[in-house]
Amino acid sequence: MSTRPTIAGDIVLIPISEGFRPAKVLYVSQRYKDTILLGLYASSVTTRQLPDALADTFALRLYTSKAPVHKQRWHWVGHETLRESQTGLDLRIVAGELWQGDQHLGMASPEQRKHLPEMLVMGAALVEKKAASIR
């Protein structure tokens, strides 16, 4: 088991049939136990090492647990500080309320509810299925 804490900017590899889907930790909650926001890249790699070049953008963003990283089901391969374009991506709806990181911003407006993601925390198997479906 990994004893290294998971922090924003960590790069992990999620196993898929073609190899691995790189993902970047965009947010680690202090409020919601073990919850992280991952940005999954469109590219895949075949070796268990930090990819040479990572894009600014993500094919998919989703909330999950950091447990698969700690249990080494997903492989930590390095760290890259969040780029400016990768900050603030944790603005979301939780039970009808607006949150940015661990900060409660009040009730979400109907417009915000239409356009912002709901924080749904997915298990490792579902994350892996979604990672495999990125084309």
JOLIN-V191720 format. One record per helix or strand of 3 or more residues. SS is the DSSP state (@ for helix, = for strand). FROM is the first residue (numbers start at 0). TO is the last residue. Records with the same first field share a line. If there is no record, write none. Layout:
# JOLIN-V191720
SS=FROM-TO, FROM-TO
This chain:
# JOLIN-V191720
==9-15, 18-27, 34-44, 59-64, 74-78, 90-93, 96-99, 102-106
@=66-69, 83-85, 109-114, 123-132
